[in-house]
Amino acid sequence: MAAFGKELQSNKLCQLVLASSSPRRQELVASLDLSLPVRILSTDADESIEPTWSPAEVVEKLAERKAAAAAARLVAEESDKPSLVIGADTIVVLDGEVLGKPIDQQDAIATLMRLQGRSHDVFTGVACIHSQDGTTVVQHRHTQVWMKPLSQARVERYVATGEPMDKAGSYGIQGLGSTIVERIEGCYFNVVGLPLSLLADMLGPFGVDVY
Ligand SMILES: Cc1cn([C@H]2C[C@H](O)[C@@H](COP(=O)(O)OP(=O)(O)OP(=O)(O)O)O2)c(=O)[nH]c1=O
């Protein structure tokens, strides 16, 4: 990674492009207070997955697809700004089954009743693509989350807040969902949707230093 880092520094980046519509990811990138401007460019990347893929493969491939779709958009715009495009994808995995976002409130209740009283795994993939030379780095992080035992009534009250509806696994650890999580092992920001410690390590070789 160090070798291509040197090369890229001569092709100085002008901006970061975050290929995401997730307000959480936008806030997390902003929290790094990077010296480069950040452009938001979300796309409709194909999020279909193959049943044979491992959770790590799922999040890495989807993160790369999201970043690649945004990078292709930059090319179509004929943008000549050297940009680093970042894509991410988060899934919740229970007993080998990938749980995405709920389709409705009943689905969210059913998902949370499965998750309560035990642990599950959260995977987030992160992809960085240089818009001009196509250098691509993709990695993932894994966090184990233990949820408290919850009654159906409590789960229904939580789902009625609306918080679970746009989130993988039907909860948001950063919001009211904090009250139903017992503990975690691994990166907290990985659960929220963007592992900042990993992202910082991935940015370095592209010549983007965090503070
Ligand atoms: C488990 C969990 C997930 N989430 C969110 C993070 C992601 O936004 C979402 C998982 O869906 P993703 O498909 O990873 O992302 P997205 O559709 O929200 O945004 P985009 O594809 O445009 O980048 O779930 C939380 O905010 N908190 C949590 O505790």
The ligand as an SDF file (V2000), in Angstrom:
LIG
                    3D

 29 30  0  0  0  0  0  0  0  0999 V2000
  -27.0360   -1.7720   12.9250 C   0  0  0  0  0  0  0  0  0  0  0  0
  -27.1540   -0.3200   12.5380 C   0  0  0  0  0  0  0  0  0  0  0  0
  -27.2860    0.0770   11.2160 C   0  0  0  0  0  0  0  0  0  0  0  0
  -27.3960    1.4070   10.8980 N   0  0  0  0  0  0  0  0  0  0  0  0
  -27.5500    1.8610    9.5040 C   0  0  0  0  0  0  0  0  0  0  0  0
  -26.2410    2.2190    8.7960 C   0  0  0  0  0  0  0  0  0  0  0  0
  -26.6400    2.2190    7.3460 C   0  0  0  0  0  0  0  0  0  0  0  0
  -27.1120    3.5520    7.0000 O   0  0  0  0  0  0  0  0  0  0  0  0
  -27.8080    1.2460    7.2990 C   0  0  0  0  0  0  0  0  0  0  0  0
  -27.4390    0.0230    6.5110 C   0  0  0  0  0  0  0  0  0  0  0  0
  -27.7610    0.2190    5.1690 O   0  0  0  0  0  0  0  0  0  0  0  0
  -26.7160    0.3500    3.9760 P   0  0  0  0  0  0  0  0  0  0  0  0
  -27.3280   -0.3210    2.7850 O   0  0  0  0  0  0  0  0  0  0  0  0
  -25.3470   -0.0830    4.4120 O   0  0  0  0  0  0  0  0  0  0  0  0
  -26.6140    1.9210    3.7200 O   0  0  0  0  0  0  0  0  0  0  0  0
  -27.7320    2.9760    3.3340 P   0  0  0  0  0  0  0  0  0  0  0  0
  -28.6810    2.4240    2.3330 O   0  0  0  0  0  0  0  0  0  0  0  0
  -28.3250    3.5550    4.6010 O   0  0  0  0  0  0  0  0  0  0  0  0
  -26.8730    4.1400    2.6840 O   0  0  0  0  0  0  0  0  0  0  0  0
  -25.9690    4.1080    1.3230 P   0  0  0  0  0  0  0  0  0  0  0  0
  -26.1110    2.7600    0.6810 O   0  0  0  0  0  0  0  0  0  0  0  0
  -26.5090    5.2170    0.4800 O   0  0  0  0  0  0  0  0  0  0  0  0
  -24.5670    4.3840    1.8180 O   0  0  0  0  0  0  0  0  0  0  0  0
  -28.1100    0.8850    8.6600 O   0  0  0  0  0  0  0  0  0  0  0  0
  -27.3660    2.3800   11.8880 C   0  0  0  0  0  0  0  0  0  0  0  0
  -27.4700    3.5800   11.6040 O   0  0  0  0  0  0  0  0  0  0  0  0
  -27.1980    1.9920   13.1980 N   0  0  0  0  0  0  0  0  0  0  0  0
  -27.1040    0.6910   13.5770 C   0  0  0  0  0  0  0  0  0  0  0  0
  -26.9560    0.4060   14.7970 O   0  0  0  0  0  0  0  0  0  0  0  0
  1  2  1  0
  2  3  2  0
  2 28  1  0
  3  4  1  0
  4  5  1  0
  4 25  1  0
  5  6  1  0
  5 24  1  0
  6  7  1  0
  7  8  1  0
  7  9  1  0
  9 10  1  0
  9 24  1  0
 10 11  1  0
 11 12  1  0
 12 13  2  0
 12 14  1  0
 12 15  1  0
 15 16  1  0
 16 17  2  0
 16 18  1  0
 16 19  1  0
 19 20  1  0
 20 21  2  0
 20 22  1  0
 20 23  1  0
 25 26  2  0
 25 27  1  0
 27 28  1  0
 28 29  2  0
M  END
$$$$
